[in-house]
Amino acid sequence: MTLTAPVPTSQPEAPKQPGWRRRRQSSLTAHGEPMIWLTGGSLAVCLLMIFGLLGLVVYQGGRTFWPREIVRIERKDGGVLFGQVTNSSTYVPEGLALESMSEDSANVLRAAMGDAEDPSPIGRRQLRTENFDLTGTHYNWVDEPLIASEERPEWAMIVERLEKGRFYGEPVAFLVDDEVTAEGPDAAWQQFQDRHGEVRERFERYKTLEDKDLGRAYDKIEDARLELRGVEMRKGSSSAEYREEKAAYDATVAAAEAEAAVVQEKIDGLKAQNEVYALRMRTGDGMELDLALEQIVRAVPTNQLGFGDKVAVYKDRWLEFLLDDPRSANSEGGVWPAIFGTVIMTLIMSIMVVPLGVLAALYLREYAKQGILVSIVRIAVNNLAGVPSIVFGVFGLGFFCYIFGTSIDQLLFSERLPNPTYGKGGILWASLTLALLTLPVVIVATEEALAAVPNSMREGSYACGATKWQTIRRIVLPRAQPGIMTGAILAIARGAGEVAPLMLVGAVKLAPDLPIELSKFPYVFPERSFMHLGFHIFDVGFQSQNSEAAKPMVYTTTLLLIGIVVTLNMMAILIRARLRRRIQAAR
């Protein structure tokens, strides 16, 4: 048995020299803790900005249609304000603000502010007073020190009209043929409820007759006129064909006019039944006005509503907003044509840009010989992604509308000239313009997805005897599909929110005729102008007669546009997730 000396488990410490300091094994930076805080803080700031913006839009847009109580405020100078409180703030009136008031009002405000050297701010409230056809204003500010009294009248009502905006007042009487049949708020309101439904039903009936039956008769006349002009251009006005077509035109016009006369008679009868009914309203300052019943969309006695009634009104207004046409210069009513135009334009753009972008990326990645020329093309594609969108709008207007569209008109629609058919802005040209705008996004994303497919899979396919195209179609493209869908999602997100190009190539303020109309041949009209939610936001926010009155509708339309973009993106994301699961299951 051999004995060995024990091995010491630790070495004796060396004597410390004067001024010796123990050095740390590694710095805090080497472990990455500062970068964790930096990257995490950056993410927190980004999330805060995103959710802050979304929260503001949801809050402001969601409360637009909630019915608020109406107040009646009497000022100390004798003026009366009647409306809904929409905002409040504090300020220090000075200079022109005081000079524009009466001397008594200015003295009241100076007394409320106290010390002239260090004045105290005073409160003020903003009231939505409407009645624009009588007052010329939508909103009014009132300083709290100038308020003599404030009350909430029991019969204060909001009357939403087809034209001239809202009307705020109290019901006085109900009229039939200019004769008062019910007097007083209770009786007038009861008569209104009894009659308003049938009046609105007749209104919808004659609007349908005007839009469809009467429009169909006039379309027959227009089609016959175009046929006649086409024969005249091809054969001349002295030919036998022209005389034959002229006889057919005269017969068509006579039949269509007779049909239109019958329809117009029905319309006049329905209008005559509606014109006899009116609701007399009194404003807060005592003025009275008779409102035709068929012009009233909705009357709401807001100061009498319980929570359930307010929810019902809120729901009804949202349904109107989503399903009806706009009215009152787009500041009231619905945005259905804009919703339809936005969705259809985005879908057409996606159908056009995705195949074109994928084919271009396939050539650059799989077929083209890598060299300086391909590098230049890639640089050009990347630079296109940074070109301002309005430049694409100018190109679309010049190329698609003025060159390509005008050529189509001269070739196929010469009888319609000088009125252009395709030689103007339309949903087809808008979709093509946005397809060009988003093409670099799809190309870059597709190239990255193709590059992510391992070369070993290509080589294995070639080893099994597959051709180049068979390898791409059966091996490369299926595994690149999730990345391609990512490019499509980015294209949808950018294209759906673009506004500047659309102002030049088809988006308009009002276009109630949709690009797809199943009741009229040929059912699809790609040459028609259209409404877009982004352009609608611009129009309402910056082209309205009163920006304050339009602000709630701007937030609500923005909320709706965000919802549509998110919905389209979620559909694409679900498709991408399904493709990924299919690829993983095949491995």
C-alpha positions in Angstrom: 0.0 0.0 0.0 1.4 3.3 -1.0 0.8 6.4 1.0 0.6 9.7 -0.8 0.8 13.2 0.7 -2.5 15.0 0.8 -3.0 17.6 -1.9 -3.7 21.0 -0.6 -7.2 22.2 -1.5 -6.3 25.9 -1.7 -3.3 28.0 -2.3 -2.1 30.4 0.4 -2.9 34.0 -0.5 -0.1 36.2 -1.6 0.6 39.1 0.6 -1.2 42.2 -0.5 1.0 45.0 -1.8 0.4 48.6 -0.8 -2.3 50.2 -3.0 -3.5 46.8 -4.3 -7.2 46.7 -5.4 -9.0 43.5 -6.4 -10.1 43.6 -10.0 -13.5 42.4 -11.0 -13.6 39.3 -13.2 -16.0 40.9 -15.8 -17.7 44.2 -16.2 -21.4 44.8 -16.0 -21.5 45.7 -19.7 -20.0 42.3 -20.6 -23.1 40.6 -19.0 -25.4 42.8 -21.1 -27.5 44.2 -18.3 -27.4 47.8 -19.7 -28.5 46.6 -23.1 -31.4 44.7 -21.5 -32.6 47.9 -19.9 -32.0 49.9 -23.1 -33.8 47.5 -25.5 -36.6 46.8 -23.0 -37.0 50.5 -22.4 -37.2 51.2 -26.1 -39.8 48.5 -26.5 -41.8 50.0 -23.7 -41.7 53.5 -25.2 -42.8 52.1 -28.6 -45.7 50.2 -27.0 -46.7 53.3 -25.0 -46.8 55.5 -28.2 -48.8 52.8 -30.1 -51.3 52.1 -27.4 -51.6 55.8 -26.5 -52.5 56.6 -30.1 -55.0 53.7 -30.3 -56.4 54.6 -26.9 -57.0 58.2 -28.0 -58.7 57.2 -31.2 -60.9 54.6 -29.5 -61.9 57.0 -26.7 -62.7 59.9 -29.0 -64.2 57.8 -31.8 -66.2 55.6 -29.5 -68.1 58.3 -27.7 -69.1 60.3 -30.8 -72.5 58.7 -31.1 -73.3 58.6 -27.4 -76.3 60.8 -26.7 -75.5 63.7 -24.3 -77.9 65.8 -22.3 -78.8 69.3 -23.6 -78.4 72.3 -21.3 -80.0 75.7 -21.6 -77.6 78.5 -20.4 -78.7 82.1 -19.8 -75.8 84.6 -19.8 -75.7 87.7 -17.7 -75.8 89.8 -20.8 -79.2 88.3 -21.7 -78.0 85.8 -24.4 -79.2 82.2 -24.4 -77.2 79.1 -25.4 -78.9 75.8 -26.0 -76.9 72.7 -26.7 -74.5 69.9 -25.5 -71.4 70.5 -23.5 -68.5 69.0 -25.5 -65.4 70.5 -24.0 -64.2 72.6 -21.1 -60.9 74.5 -20.3 -59.4 77.4 -18.5 -57.8 80.5 -19.9 -56.9 84.1 -19.2 -58.9 86.5 -21.4 -56.9 89.6 -22.5 -56.5 92.0 -25.3 -59.0 91.5 -28.1 -60.9 88.9 -26.2 -62.0 91.5 -23.6 -62.4 94.3 -26.2 -64.8 92.3 -28.2 -67.2 91.9 -25.2 -69.6 94.4 -23.7 -68.2 96.6 -21.0 -70.3 94.8 -18.3 -69.1 91.4 -19.4 -65.5 92.5 -19.5 -65.8 93.9 -16.0 -67.2 90.6 -14.7 -64.3 88.7 -16.2 -61.7 91.1 -14.7 -63.3 90.8 -11.3 -63.2 87.0 -11.6 -59.5 87.0 -12.6 -58.6 89.2 -9.6 -55.1 90.7 -9.5 -54.3 92.3 -12.9 -50.6 91.6 -12.4 -51.1 87.9 -11.7 -54.6 87.1 -13.0 -56.3 83.8 -12.2 -57.5 81.7 -15.1 -61.3 81.4 -15.5 -63.2 78.4 -16.7 -65.2 78.2 -19.9 -67.3 75.5 -21.6 -67.8 74.7 -25.3 -71.4 74.0 -26.4 -72.5 72.3 -29.6 -75.4 74.5 -30.4 -76.0 73.5 -34.1 -79.1 75.1 -35.8 -76.6 76.3 -38.4 -79.3 77.5 -40.8 -80.5 80.0 -38.2 -77.3 81.0 -36.3 -74.5 80.3 -38.8 -72.4 78.5 -36.1 -72.0 75.0 -34.9 -70.2 75.6 -31.6 -70.1 78.4 -29.0 -67.9 79.1 -26.0 -69.3 80.5 -22.7 -67.3 81.8 -19.8 -68.4 80.4 -16.5 -68.4 83.8 -14.7 -70.9 85.1 -17.3 -73.4 82.3 -16.7 -76.5 83.6 -15.0 -78.5 80.3 -14.9 -78.3 76.8 -16.2 -81.0 74.2 -16.6 -81.7 70.9 -18.4 -85.2 71.3 -20.1 -87.3 68.1 -20.0 -88.3 68.4 -23.6 -84.9 69.4 -25.1 -84.5 67.4 -28.3 -81.8 66.6 -30.9 -83.3 66.4 -34.4 -81.0 64.8 -37.0 -82.0 66.0 -40.5 -81.1 64.9 -44.0 -79.9 68.4 -44.8 -78.6 71.4 -42.9 -77.2 69.4 -40.0 -78.8 68.9 -36.6 -81.4 71.0 -34.9 -81.7 71.6 -31.2 -84.9 72.7 -29.7 -88.2 71.8 -28.0 -91.3 70.4 -29.8 -94.2 72.9 -29.8 -96.8 71.5 -32.1 -97.5 68.9 -34.8 -98.9 70.1 -38.2 -101.0 68.5 -40.9 -101.6 70.6 -44.0 -100.3 73.6 -42.1 -103.0 73.0 -39.5 -102.0 72.4 -35.9 -103.4 68.9 -34.9 -101.4 68.5 -31.6 -100.2 71.3 -29.4 -97.7 71.0 -26.5 -94.6 68.9 -26.2 -96.4 65.7 -25.1 -99.0 65.7 -27.8 -96.6 66.8 -30.5 -94.1 64.1 -29.6 -96.8 61.4 -29.6 -98.0 62.5 -33.0 -94.4 62.5 -34.3 -93.9 58.9 -33.1 -97.1 57.8 -34.7 -96.4 59.4 -38.1 -92.7 59.4 -38.5 -92.3 55.7 -39.3 -94.8 55.7 -42.2 -93.3 59.0 -43.6 -89.8 57.6 -43.6 -91.1 54.4 -45.2 -92.6 56.4 -48.1 -89.5 58.4 -48.4 -87.4 55.2 -48.8 -89.8 54.0 -51.4 -89.7 57.0 -53.6 -85.9 57.2 -53.2 -85.7 53.6 -54.5 -88.0 54.5 -57.4 -85.7 57.5 -58.3 -82.5 55.6 -58.0 -83.5 52.3 -59.7 -86.7 52.6 -61.8 -86.3 56.1 -63.0 -82.6 55.7 -63.4 -83.2 52.5 -65.4 -85.5 54.4 -67.8 -82.9 57.1 -68.4 -80.2 54.5 -68.8 -82.1 53.0 -71.7 -82.3 56.4 -73.4 -78.6 57.0 -72.9 -77.7 53.6 -74.2 -79.9 54.1 -77.3 -78.2 57.5 -77.9 -74.8 56.0 -77.7 -75.8 53.3 -80.2 -77.1 55.9 -82.6 -74.0 58.0 -82.3 -71.8 55.0 -82.9 -73.7 54.2 -86.1 -73.4 57.8 -87.2 -69.6 57.8 -86.7 -69.1 54.5 -88.5 -71.7 54.8 -91.4 -72.6 58.5 -91.5 -75.9 60.3 -90.9 -77.2 59.7 -94.5 -76.8 55.9 -94.5 -79.6 53.4 -94.3 -78.2 51.9 -91.1 -78.4 55.3 -89.4 -82.0 55.8 -90.4 -82.9 52.4 -89.1 -81.0 53.0 -85.9 -82.7 56.4 -85.6 -86.1 54.8 -85.8 -85.1 52.3 -83.1 -83.8 55.2 -81.0 -87.1 57.2 -81.3 -89.1 54.1 -80.3 -86.8 53.4 -77.3 -87.0 57.1 -76.2 -90.8 57.1 -76.4 -91.1 53.8 -74.4 -88.6 54.9 -71.8 -90.2 58.3 -71.4 -93.6 56.7 -70.9 -92.1 54.4 -68.3 -90.4 57.3 -66.6 -93.7 59.2 -66.5 -95.4 56.4 -64.7 -92.6 56.1 -62.2 -92.5 59.9 -61.7 -96.2 59.9 -61.0 -95.7 57.4 -58.3 -92.9 59.5 -56.8 -95.0 62.7 -56.9 -97.8 60.9 -55.1 -95.5 59.6 -52.3 -94.0 63.1 -51.9 -97.4 64.7 -51.8 -98.4 62.4 -48.9 -95.3 63.3 -47.0 -95.3 67.0 -47.5 -98.4 67.5 -45.4 -96.7 66.6 -42.1 -94.4 68.9 -40.1 -93.1 69.3 -36.6 -92.9 72.8 -35.1 -89.8 73.3 -33.0 -88.8 76.2 -30.7 -85.1 77.1 -30.2 -83.6 78.1 -26.9 -83.9 81.8 -27.6 -87.6 81.5 -28.6 -87.4 81.2 -32.5 -89.8 78.7 -34.1 -89.3 76.6 -37.2 -91.4 74.0 -39.0 -89.4 70.9 -39.9 -90.8 68.6 -42.6 -91.2 65.1 -41.2 -89.6 63.4 -44.1 -86.4 65.4 -43.6 -86.1 64.2 -40.0 -83.9 61.1 -39.7 -84.1 60.8 -36.0 -85.4 62.8 -33.1 -84.0 62.1 -29.6 -85.3 63.6 -26.3 -81.9 63.2 -24.7 -82.9 64.6 -21.3 -85.5 61.9 -20.8 -83.4 58.9 -21.8 -82.4 56.2 -19.4 -79.2 54.1 -19.8 -81.0 51.5 -21.9 -82.5 54.1 -24.2 -79.1 55.7 -24.7 -77.6 52.3 -25.6 -80.3 51.8 -28.2 -79.7 55.3 -29.7 -76.0 54.6 -29.7 -76.4 51.3 -31.5 -78.8 52.8 -34.0 -76.3 55.6 -34.8 -73.5 53.1 -35.3 -75.6 51.0 -37.7 -76.5 54.2 -39.7 -72.8 55.1 -39.8 -71.8 51.7 -41.1 -74.6 51.1 -43.6 -75.9 54.4 -44.9 -74.7 57.1 -47.3 -73.2 60.3 -46.0 -75.1 63.5 -45.8 -74.7 67.2 -44.8 -71.3 67.5 -46.6 -70.1 64.2 -45.2 -70.4 65.4 -41.6 -73.5 63.3 -40.8 -74.9 60.0 -41.9 -72.9 56.9 -42.8 -69.8 55.9 -44.7 -70.9 52.7 -46.5 -69.6 53.8 -49.9 -66.2 54.7 -48.4 -66.1 51.3 -46.6 -66.9 49.5 -49.8 -64.5 51.5 -51.9 -61.6 51.0 -49.4 -62.1 47.2 -49.1 -62.5 46.6 -52.9 -59.6 48.8 -53.8 -57.3 47.1 -51.3 -58.4 43.6 -52.5 -57.8 44.5 -56.2 -54.4 46.0 -55.3 -53.4 42.8 -53.4 -54.5 40.6 -56.3 -52.4 42.6 -58.7 -49.3 43.2 -56.6 -48.7 39.8 -55.0 -48.3 37.7 -58.2 -46.3 40.4 -60.0 -44.0 40.9 -57.0 -43.5 37.2 -56.4 -42.6 36.6 -60.1 -40.1 39.5 -60.1 -38.5 38.2 -56.9 -38.4 34.6 -58.3 -36.5 35.8 -61.3 -34.0 37.9 -59.3 -33.3 35.1 -56.8 -33.6 31.9 -58.8 -33.0 32.7 -62.4 -31.0 35.8 -62.8 -27.2 35.5 -62.9 -25.9 37.5 -59.9 -23.8 40.4 -61.0 -23.7 44.1 -61.2 -26.9 44.4 -63.3 -28.9 42.5 -60.7 -27.4 44.5 -57.9 -28.5 47.7 -59.6 -32.0 46.4 -60.1 -32.2 45.5 -56.3 -30.9 49.0 -55.4 -33.5 50.5 -57.7 -36.3 48.4 -56.1 -35.2 49.4 -52.6 -35.1 53.0 -53.6 -38.6 52.9 -55.0 -39.8 52.0 -51.5 -38.6 55.5 -50.3 -40.2 57.5 -53.2 -43.0 59.8 -51.9 -46.4 58.3 -52.5 -47.7 61.5 -54.3 -45.1 60.8 -57.1 -46.8 57.5 -57.7 -50.1 59.4 -57.9 -48.7 61.7 -60.5 -47.4 58.7 -62.5 -50.8 57.0 -62.3 -52.6 60.1 -63.4 -50.3 60.6 -66.4 -49.8 57.0 -67.5 -52.9 55.1 -66.5 -55.5 57.8 -66.9 -54.2 60.1 -69.6 -52.3 57.6 -71.8 -53.7 54.1 -71.3 -57.2 55.2 -70.4 -57.5 57.7 -73.2 -56.3 55.0 -75.7 -59.0 52.6 -74.4 -61.6 55.4 -74.8 -60.6 56.1 -78.4 -60.6 52.4 -79.2 -63.7 51.1 -77.5 -65.8 54.0 -76.3 -65.4 56.6 -79.1 -69.1 57.3 -79.1 -68.9 58.6 -75.5 -66.2 61.2 -76.3 -65.5 63.9 -75.3 -66.8 62.5 -72.0 -64.1 60.1 -70.8 -64.9 56.6 -69.6 -61.4 55.2 -68.7 -59.5 58.4 -69.4 -60.1 59.7 -65.9 -59.7 58.6 -62.3 -61.3 55.3 -61.3 -61.0 52.4 -58.9 -59.0 50.3 -61.4 -56.4 53.0 -61.9 -56.2 53.7 -58.2 -55.6 50.0 -57.5 -52.9 49.8 -60.1 -51.2 52.9 -58.8 -51.1 51.5 -55.2 -49.9 48.1 -56.6 -46.9 50.0 -58.0 -46.5 51.8 -54.7 -46.4 48.5 -52.7 -44.5 46.4 -55.2 -41.0 46.9 -53.7 -42.4 45.7 -50.3 -43.6 42.4 -51.8 -40.4 41.9 -53.9 -38.1 42.4 -50.9 -40.1 40.2 -48.6 -40.4 37.4 -51.2 -36.6 37.5 -51.9 -35.9 37.2 -48.2 -38.3 34.2 -48.0 -36.7 32.5 -51.0 -33.2 33.0 -49.6 -34.3 31.4 -46.3 -35.1 28.1 -48.0 -31.9 25.9 -47.5 -30.0 25.1 -50.7 -29.8 21.4 -49.6 -33.5 21.1 -50.4 -32.9 22.4 -53.9 -30.0 20.1 -54.4 -31.9 17.1 -53.1 -34.7 17.9 -55.6 -32.2 18.2 -58.5 -30.7 14.9 -57.4 -34.0 13.2 -57.7 -34.3 14.4 -61.3 -36.6 17.4 -60.9 -36.2 20.4 -63.2 -35.6 24.0 -62.1 -39.3 24.9 -62.3 -40.4 21.7 -60.6 -38.0 22.4 -57.8 -39.3 26.0 -57.4 -42.9 25.0 -57.6 -42.9 22.0 -55.3 -40.0 22.7 -52.9 -39.1 26.4 -52.8 -42.4 28.2 -53.1 -44.3 26.1 -50.5 -41.7 26.8 -47.9 -41.4 30.5 -48.8 -45.2 31.0 -48.7 -45.2 32.3 -45.1 -42.6 35.0 -46.0 -44.6 35.8 -49.1 -47.7 36.3 -47.0 -45.7 38.6 -44.7 -45.0 40.8 -47.8 -48.7 40.8 -48.7 -49.6 41.8 -45.1 -47.1 44.7 -45.3 -48.5 45.8 -48.7 -52.1 45.7 -47.4 -51.2 47.7 -44.4 -49.5 50.4 -46.4 -51.9 50.5 -49.4 -55.1 50.6 -47.4 -54.0 53.8 -45.6 -52.6 55.8 -48.5 -54.4 59.0 -49.4 -52.1 61.2 -51.5 -52.1 59.1 -54.7 -55.9 58.5 -54.5 -56.6 62.3 -54.7 -55.2 62.2 -58.2 -56.5 58.8 -59.5 -60.0 58.3 -58.5 -61.0 59.1 -54.9 -63.7 61.8 -54.6 -65.7 63.5 -51.9 -69.0 61.8 -52.8 -69.7 58.8 -55.0 -72.9 56.9 -53.9 -72.7 54.7 -57.1 -70.6 51.7 -56.1 -68.1 50.1 -58.5 -70.0 46.8 -58.2 -73.8 46.9 -58.9 -75.4 43.5 -59.3 -78.7 45.0 -60.6 -77.1 46.6 -63.6 -75.2 45.0 -66.5 -72.2 44.5 -66.7 -72.3 44.4 -62.9 -68.7 45.6 -62.4 -67.6 49.1 -63.3 -63.9 49.5 -62.7 -63.9 53.0 -64.4 -66.1 54.6 -61.7 -64.7 57.0 -59.1 -65.0 55.8 -55.5 -64.9 56.9 -51.9 -62.1 56.0 -49.6 -62.0 56.2 -45.8 -58.6 57.9 -45.8 -59.7 60.5 -48.2 -63.0 60.9 -46.3 -60.9 61.7 -43.1 -59.0 64.3 -45.0 -62.2 65.8 -46.5 -64.1 65.9 -43.3 -61.2 67.2 -41.2 -59.8 69.8 -43.5 -62.5 70.7 -46.0 -65.5 71.1 -43.7 -67.0 74.5 -43.0 -66.3 74.0 -39.3 -63.4 71.9 -38.1 -64.7 71.6 -34.6 -68.0 70.2 -35.8 -66.2 67.7 -37.9 -63.7 66.5 -35.3 -65.8 63.7 -33.8 -66.5 62.2 -37.2 -62.8 62.3 -38.0 -62.0 60.2 -34.9 -64.8 57.8 -35.6 -63.8 57.3 -39.3 -60.2 56.8 -38.2 -61.3 54.2 -35.7 -63.2 52.4 -38.5 -60.3 52.6 -41.0 -57.9 51.1 -38.3 -60.5 48.3 -37.7 -60.7 47.5 -41.4 -56.9 47.4 -41.9 -56.5 45.2 -38.8 -59.2 42.9 -40.1 -57.6 42.5 -43.5 -54.2 41.9 -41.8 -55.7 39.4 -39.4 -57.1 37.4 -42.3 -53.7 37.3 -44.0 -52.0 36.4 -40.7 -54.4 33.5 -40.3 -53.6 32.2 -43.8 -49.9 32.6 -43.1 -50.2 30.6 -39.8 -52.1 27.8 -41.6 -49.4 27.6 -44.3 -46.7 27.4 -41.6 -48.5 24.6 -39.8 -48.9 22.7 -43.1 -45.1 23.1 -43.8 -44.2 21.9 -40.3 -46.5 18.9 -40.7 -44.9 17.9 -44.0 -41.4 17.8 -42.5 
